[in-house]
Structure formats: C-alpha cells, structure tokens
Amino acid sequence: MQEQKRVGILGSGSAVPERVLTNFDLEKMVDTNDEWIVTRTGIRERRIAGDGESTSDYVTKACQRALEAAGVQADQVDMIMVATVTPDMMFPSTGSIVQDRLGASKAAAFDLSAACSGFLYGLSLANGLVQSGQAKYVLVAAGDLLSRITDYEDRSTCVLFGDGAGAVLVGEVEEGRGFLSFDLGSDGSGGKYLHMPAGGSKIPASQESVAQRQHFLRMEGQETFKFAVKAMAGSTEKVLAKAGLDREDIDLLVPHQANIRIIEAARKRFGLDEDKVVVTIHKYGNTSASSIPIALDEAIREGRAKAGDLAVMVGFGGGLTWGAAAVRL
Ligand code: UT7
C-alpha cells in the first residue's frame, strides 16, 4: 500500500489596507456608539480598502508573502484557489487574476464560494490534491473587501465588517507536522440569514435593485449568532475526535473573527486560557473567510504559533456553512 503523504502548511502571508475606520468614525455615519460596538462585538476598528483597489490586490500580496515564507517560487505552484464573496468581478475569477499577477505560469486557478468558511473548505481541498499527487504546491487564499457590499446606512451590519486577505501555501511537510483532520458542513435552509440578494442570476442588477439596496449584505444577527456558537463547538469537537485528540491537546485555537462573544463562548467551552486563542477582531473586525488566515499568519509571525503546535482553525458563515481543521504546524 502507498504510504500516506504528510500534507501541511509551508508558509503563510496576509495583507490588510492601511486606512482605518474606527468606531468613532462610524458614530458620525450611523446612530451607534463605541461602547455598544465594543461590548456587543469586541470590534474597535477595521481596515477599509481605497477607491480603485480590489480584492485581488490584497490576495496577491498575501500570496506573495506566503510564497516568500515557504521559499517557493510562483512558477512552482500547481493550483490557486481564492475563497471570496467579493471577487474583483463576476468573472474571470479572482484566482485567475491573481495567477497572472503572481506569474504562477503553470497554476490552475479558481474561486471558491463558501462565505466565511471558504478558507477551511480550501484547505481540505488542497490537502486532497496534494495527498492524491495531483498537485505539489497549492496556494489557498481568502480575500474580501466586505466594505464594497456593506450598507453604511444599516447600523446593525456596517459596524461589523472590514477588508483584508490571507493565504497559505500547502504542500508536503516533514514527519510530525501536517493536517490531522477536517470537518466541513452546510445547511442551505439557513441561507436567508446571511445573504446578498442581488447581483446574481436571480436578481440581476437593475435600477430597481440598486434603489432597494439589494446589492448589500443582509444579516439576521441573532439567528446567525445562535448558529455560530453551535457550529464552532460542534465542528471543533468533530476534528478533535477524528484526530483522536482531546481539548487539552489544543495549543492554539484560530477561530473565525465574527464576534468576541462567539469566540469567548468557544474558548470557555473548551476550557482554553486566553493566550491559546488568537484574536484580531478588535483591529480588523470581521473580514469573512480571510479572518482565519490573517489571524494564523499574525500568530506565526509573532512567534505565538510554533512548529509542532496543534492548531485548530474553526469557522462558520453564509450558506450556512461551517468548517474546522486540525493541523500540526
Ligand atoms: O461572519 C458572518 C457571521 N456573522 C456573525 O457571526 C454575526 C453574528 N451576530 C452578532 O454578532 C450579533 O447578533 C450582532 C453584533 C450583529 C448584534 O448583537 P445583538 O446583541 O444580537 O444585538 P441585537 O441585534 O439583539 O440588537 C440589540 C439592540 C437593538 O435595539 P433594541 O431593539 O433593543 O432597541 C438594535 O436595534 O441594539 C440595537 N443595535 C445597535 N445599537 C447601536 C443594533 N446595531 C446597533 C449599533 N449600535 N451598531
């Protein structure tokens, strides 16, 4: 029998816009206040891309940094996948745009639509591609400029979201490292809780759709919150069980950054000290699928995530979807 390959993360990178939008800035835009936003969400500020910029700008930078960290050239990459709900345009894919900009001449490329869970879906696919020998190096990227689909007249959503991108290079790793287990899921019956109604084939862009503000993200916060708390716990438990591990084995939890209260619920459920949970929500808000790779990249660069550590990444989002991955870094 062929020996199983050990597949894992060879390098990570991230990129966020320089422009900062603080809670105090938002106080001037809608009926909200810093105290409400901080206590209900944990967010103090978020990054917003400049006019004329697009998702591929940040994904390209994040991928370049991941390649640099891994010491691999762009033309060695076999596959690029970009998890996004704000692609540069409907098509061509942001993956193809990034492939060109990186000079990844032999890479296939595509976009992946699983909202905030997209990065975890991508990791699982990349693991399969490398395991099966179809690819040696896969760039798994996530990037969103959520500011482009945020309604800055809707206080219940506009305080939450920010822009950014993160990426990892996936490939074969040495003994004692690599992915141990994945858990992915979807419950399409909850799609209505988090969606953008127009811009697709159901409601193409029209003057009416624009006037009705249907090109902005809409969310039922409380329904999403309830789902999120359950999904985070359930998916984390599943990856631990599949890998034959216990909660005490977790060195680092890298959760989707949607709300500090959701992260805290997970932290307490698994009995983890604060220093074992990566939190970036105070400075970036919710950056959709890129929140996990940005948090992971920062933890690696700050030395909080070390080689051999057991990291559990877990997230949830529109679809509804959820996912988790357990990996020895
Ligand atoms: O990655 C995507 C996944 N998204 C999420 O995971 C989001 C999950 N949901 C949440 O994080 C929370 O539900 C929110 C942060 C969105 C909202 O927090 P909440 O504690 O569920 O608040 P709520 O919706 O129950 O609203 C409470 C009150 C309401 O006022 P009344 O009806 O009690 O008078 C809202 O109108 O807070 C009001 N409110 C605000 N007040 C000040 C809602 N948004 C704001 C605001 N500033 N920005």
Residues whose N, C-alpha, C, O or C-beta is under 5 A from the ligand:
A	BS01	UT7	D31 T32 N33 W36 R40 T41 C116 R155 S156 V159 G221 Q222 T224 F225 A228 A258 N259 N286 F316 G317
